[in-house]
Structures are given as C-alpha cells and as structure tokens.
Amino acid sequence: MKICNKCLKEKALEEFYSNSCSKDGKHSSCKECVKERSRLWRASNPKPKKPRKKRARISDTLPKGTSRCSRCKEVKEFKMFHKNRARDNGHSSYCKMCTREWGKARRKKANRPDLEVRRIWRESNRERIREQDKAYRENNRGTRALNESRRRARKKALPDTFDDNDLKELLEVFDNSCSICLEEYEHLDHFVPLSTEKVGTVKGNMVPMCAKCNTSKSDKNPFVWAESLPEYERENFDALVVFLAESNGIMCVSEYEAHVTTCFK
C-alpha cells in the first residue's frame, strides 16, 4: 500500500505508475491524479492544429464531365459510369463495362454463402415480397411505363429522350386521364408507333391512354384508326392532334397529319 501525495489516499501499488528513480519503484502520485493533471495541462495548453495539406487528386486534372475508371484506368465520360451519391463526383469508381465484367466473374464463383442467405430469406418472406411488389407497381406505374417505353426505343436504335419531367408535364395536361376516352390512364402510347422505326420515345410522340384504347390503336396509323371512333372520342382525338402538332413545332394540323402518314410509308 502507498499514500498518494496529491489526493492523500492510501491505495494499492498497482494504482501507481512505475518509476525507476523512486525507492519503491513507483510514482509518488496515483494514476488517477496523474491523468487528471495531464488533462488539465492539455486543456490549458492546446496543441495548435496543423494546416491540412491538400492532396492532389487525379480527378482535378481530368477534363470536365469525365472520370477515370479504377479498374481499366481509362478516362471516360460520366454517362459511362453508374451513379453513386456517396462519391464526390456522384459516379461509381468503376465504369459500366468493368462493373458488368466484375459482376459476371462474381456470379461464377461457387459456394457463395450470401446467395444461400438470400434464398432462405426469400422463401420465408414470399408474401411480404409479393405485397411490396404490388405496392411498388401501383405507386410507380408511370415510371415503369416510361422505362419500358425508353427500353423499347433503345432496342430499335431510336431516340429515348422522354424523361420523368416530361411525363409529369404530360400527365398534368391530360389530368392523369386517357387522351381519347378520358378514363384513368394505364399505358403510355407512342402516337407514331415504334414499329415504323421513324420516331422514338420523345416529347411530342408520347400520349397517355387506357389499356382499351391503346390495344385498339396498336401499331395502326392513328388517323386511320380515329375514323372508327365514336363522335365524342373523335373530338378528343382532334384536340390531341392539335396538342401534338404544337409540341412538334407544326402549326398546321394537316401538315402534322401528312408528317405522321409519311412515317408509315
């Protein structure tokens, strides 16, 4: 046992730091008092912060709108990288090509325990997954239809510039209703069908329709199809044509009809 010269408490020798200069080989102050004295000294004598050196980054030397793939080391445009909000430039460190190759190699590995865990979870949560998928389809009907329309256009090497903002504006114009029968819209229709391979998924060619009207129109010439419509639906069709003609910068409806008819030749 030993008495601390600061707090004057008798404590076991283990409560004192070693000191080879003292007779008993222990410090005169206990560990708690030494720590408290050190804390007070550090508080009254703060260490000045060193200025942080700015690290030279490769991204600072690259052209604007580009990034360097960490895998293939090639400099590519941002569109060649998947988006990643966690990184400074907002894009993944691997380009899409390298990400695809890495995924293929990973999927070929045998005895992957993570896949077994996923399989077991899916088996035990089938009903939950079904309900989540159903809710997602209901809440994202427009986005799913838009993505499918853009995919079909890309498959035919046609423009696919129609985006979420364009979709929002279009649905506001038609009040989320079918442009022909005014029922609730269910599909996004290409006024000039993709089968013509003339016009893609672009603003001025997309119209909201219900499943019945879209199925009836199919890939027909819309002006030929409109001849079989009832009177009130034909009026809605004529109003739709005026809207599409203006969206395409054509002021005369007859010129727009001639343009559409040319796409079917």
N, C-alpha and C positions, 0 to 999 in steps of 0.2 A: 504494500500500500504506500501511497505517496500523496502529499498535500500540494495542490496546485497553488502557485504563487499569485495567481490572478483572481480566481473565484474562491480560493481558500477552502476548497472542498477536498476531502480525502477520497481518493479514487484508486482503483487497481492500476498496476503498472502498464497493463495493456491499453489504458486510456491515455497514455503519453507516447509521443513520438520518440524514436531512438536518437540519442545524441552521444557520440563517442567522446566528446570533450568533458562530459559531466562524470562525477564519481560513480553514480549508479547507472550510468549509460542511458539515461532518459532525460527528455527535455523538462525544464522547470515548470512550464505551463502545459495544461492538459490539451488534448486535441481540439476540444470544443472552443477553448479560449483562443487557441492559435488560429483556428478557422475564422472566428469572429473578428479577430484583429486584422487578418488578411482581407476579409470582406470590407471592413471599414476603410482600410487603406486604399483598396481598389476603387471604392466609391468616391473618395476624396482626390484620387489621382487617376482620373480616367485616361485610358490609353487613346491617343489620337488615331482616328480612323485613317487608314492608308487609302489614297485615291485608287479606285479600281481601274485597272488597265483595260482599255477597250480592245477586245480580241478581234483580230482581223478574220472576217468570215468570207468564205468563198462566194456566198450569195451576194455580197456587196460589190463584187467585181463582175457579176453576170449581167447581161442585158435585161432591161425591164420586161417583166412578164414571162421570165424563164426561170428554170430551176435545174440543178444538177442531180441526176439520179445517183443515189448512194450505192447502187448495185452495178449498173453498167457504166457509170461515170460519164454518161453523155448529157450534154446540155440540151434541154427540150422545153417547149412552150408549156405553160400551165395546163392547157387543155389535155396534155398527155399524162397528167398526174391526177389521181383521185383527190378529192377534197379532204382536208384534215384540219379542223379548227384548233387543234392542240399545238400546231406548229406556227412559227412566226409568219410564214408566207401563206398560210392557210391551205397548204397542199402536202400530200404524203411525200416521204423521202424517196420512195421507190416509184418509178414510172409505171404506167398501167401494164406495159409489156412484161416488165420484171416481176410485178405483183402477180400477174397471171402465171408466169413460169414458176414462181415460188409456191403458189397455191397448188399447182399441178404436182410438184415434187412432194409437197407435204401430204397431199391426199394419197399418194402412192405408198407412204410409209405403213408398214404392217404393225399390228398390235398397238393401236393408238387408244389409250385408256379414256381420253376425252370424248371420243366418239361413242364409246360404250356408256359413259355417264349421260350423254345427251339422249341416247336411245332409250335408256331406262326412264329418264325424266319425261320424254315424250309419251312413252307407253302409259305412265301413271298420271298424265295430265292431258289426255286426249280431249276431254270435254272442255277443259279450260282453254285449250288452244283453239278449238272449234268456235267457241264464243268470242274469243279475241279476234279471230279472223273475220267473223261475221260483222263485228262492230267496226273493224277497220274498213271493210268493204263499204259499209253504209256511210261512214264518215268521210271517206276519201274516194267517193265514186268518180268525181270529176278528175281528180289527179290520176286515178288508174286508167280512165278512158283516154286522158291526154297522153300518158306514157305509152299506151298501146298504139295510139294513132301515130305518134312520132316513131315508134319502133317499125311500124309497117312502112312508113315513108322511107326510113333509112334502108330498109331491106330492098327497096326498089331504087335506091340511089337518088331519092328526091329530097328537096329541102324539108327540114323539120324545125323551123324557127318559131313555131307557135308555142308560147310558154305559159306559165301559171298566171302571169299578169294579164295576158291576152284572154285567157279563159275566164278570168274573173270579170273583165270588162264585157265579154260576150254574154255571160250569164246575167249580168246586170241589165243589159239592153233587152234581153228576152225574158227577164224576170224568172229565171230558172224553169222556163216552160219550153215545150216543143214549139219550134218556129212555125209549124204547119197547123197542128190541131189544138195547140195551147194547153195540152195535158202536161203533166210533170215530165221533164226531160229525163231520158235514160241513157242516150247514146250521143257521142259526138260524131257528126256525119261530115264527110268530105263532099261538098256540093259538086265539085268536079271529081269523080271517083279516082282513087289511086290506080285503078286498073287501066286508065288511059295513059298513065306514065307521063303526064304533062304537067300537073300541078301537085304539090306535096301537102304536107301538114303545115300550112302557113296561114297567117292572118288574112282574111278575105276569102278563105275557102272552107272554113270550119263553121258549122251551124249546129245548134242543139236540136235533137229530135227525140221523140219517144221511140220505143222499140218497134211499134207497129208501123209508123211512118218510115223509119229507116229501113226496115225489112222490105216494105213495099217499094221504096225508091231503088234500093240495091245499087247496082252499077249502071243504071239506065241514065240516059240523057235527062237531066231534071226538067227541062222544058217539055219534053215529050211525055214524061211521067205526069207532069202537072195537068195535062189535058184530061186525065181521068179523075181529078179531084173534085169533090163537091164544091158548090159555089163559095161557101164561107171559107173553106180551106184554100181555094184558089186565090181569094183576096189576100189571105195571109202569105201565100207563096209570092204574089206580086209585090207585097211590101218587103219580103225577104230579098227579092231580086234587087230592088232599089237600094236596100242597105248594102248588099254585096257589091253592087256596081260602084257605089260611093267609096266603099272600103278599098276597092281596086283602082281608084282614081279614074273611073269611067263614068261620065256624067249622063250618057245616053243609054237607056236600058236596052235598046235594040242592038247597040254596039256590044254590050256585055253579052247578050244572048248569042250574037254571032261569034264572039270570042269563045264561049262555052261550047258551042256547036262545033267549032274548029278543032277543039280538043278530042272529039270523038271520031275524027277522020284519020 
